[in-house]
Amino acid sequence: MSYKKMAVIGDKDSVMLWRALGVETVFADEPGQVDRAINRLAREGTAVIYITEQCAQMVPETIRRYLTEPFPCIIPIPNKDGSRGYGVESIRKNVEKAVGADILL
């Protein structure tokens, strides 16, 4: 499978600018919508999926399933209201796992 594109999932107000930049956008604000969007994008060969922190927190099991796969890379981003710290916490855990210590204190 060829992985070439990226997409963003989130509420309409938070992801509309991405559409203007030519990125595929998926508007979702319910767990079922977010889950279906992630799975569809993964099947279509999306290499990178940006997802608002709020949406990511709705479907932790779905995101966890793709953590062991090389693609898609699912990256939490803040929504229009700002960060909840979920994305930074995710990065901190991955760095600690890779390095063996929390170096982002």
C-alpha positions in Angstrom: 0.0 0.0 0.0 1.2 3.5 -0.8 1.1 6.0 2.0 1.0 9.5 0.7 -1.6 11.8 2.2 -2.5 13.4 5.4 -5.8 14.3 7.0 -7.3 16.1 10.0 -10.2 15.1 12.1 -12.1 17.4 14.5 -14.9 19.9 14.9 -15.7 22.1 12.0 -14.4 25.3 13.5 -11.1 23.7 14.4 -10.3 22.0 11.1 -11.7 24.4 8.5 -8.4 26.2 8.0 -6.7 22.8 7.1 -9.2 22.4 4.3 -8.2 25.8 2.9 -4.6 24.5 2.8 -5.6 21.5 0.8 -5.6 18.9 3.5 -8.4 16.4 3.7 -10.7 17.3 6.6 -13.2 15.2 8.4 -15.7 16.9 10.6 -16.6 14.8 13.7 -17.9 15.5 17.1 -19.2 12.1 18.3 -17.1 9.0 19.2 -18.7 6.9 16.5 -17.9 9.5 13.8 -14.3 9.8 15.0 -13.9 6.0 15.1 -15.3 5.5 11.6 -13.1 8.4 10.3 -9.9 7.0 11.7 -10.6 3.5 10.3 -11.6 4.8 6.9 -8.5 7.0 6.6 -6.3 4.2 7.6 -7.8 1.8 5.0 -7.4 4.5 2.4 -3.6 4.7 3.1 -3.4 8.0 5.0 0.1 8.3 6.3 -0.6 11.1 8.9 -3.8 11.8 10.7 -4.0 14.9 12.8 -6.8 14.8 15.3 -8.0 17.3 17.8 -7.3 16.4 21.4 -11.0 16.4 22.2 -11.7 13.9 19.4 -8.7 11.8 20.4 -9.9 11.5 24.0 -13.2 10.1 22.7 -11.6 7.1 21.1 -8.6 6.0 23.0 -9.0 2.3 22.1 -9.1 3.1 18.4 -5.9 5.2 18.6 -4.2 2.5 20.8 -4.9 -0.1 18.1 -2.9 1.9 15.6 0.1 2.6 17.9 1.7 -0.7 17.0 1.3 -0.1 13.2 3.8 1.8 11.2 0.9 3.8 9.6 -1.1 5.9 10.1 0.7 8.1 12.5 -2.0 9.7 14.6 -1.0 13.1 16.1 -3.2 14.9 18.6 -3.5 18.7 18.1 -5.2 21.4 20.0 -8.7 22.6 18.8 -9.8 26.1 18.5 -10.2 26.4 22.2 -6.6 25.5 23.0 -4.7 22.5 24.3 -5.9 20.2 27.1 -2.4 18.8 27.5 -3.4 15.4 25.9 -1.0 15.8 22.9 2.0 16.8 25.1 1.3 13.9 27.5 1.2 11.5 24.5 4.5 12.8 23.3 6.0 12.6 26.8 5.0 8.9 27.1 6.4 8.0 23.7 9.7 9.8 24.5 9.9 8.0 27.9 9.2 4.7 26.2 12.0 5.3 23.6 14.6 6.7 25.9 13.8 4.9 29.1 13.4 8.1 31.2 11.2 11.2 31.3 13.5 13.8 29.8 10.8 16.3 29.1 10.3 17.4 32.8 
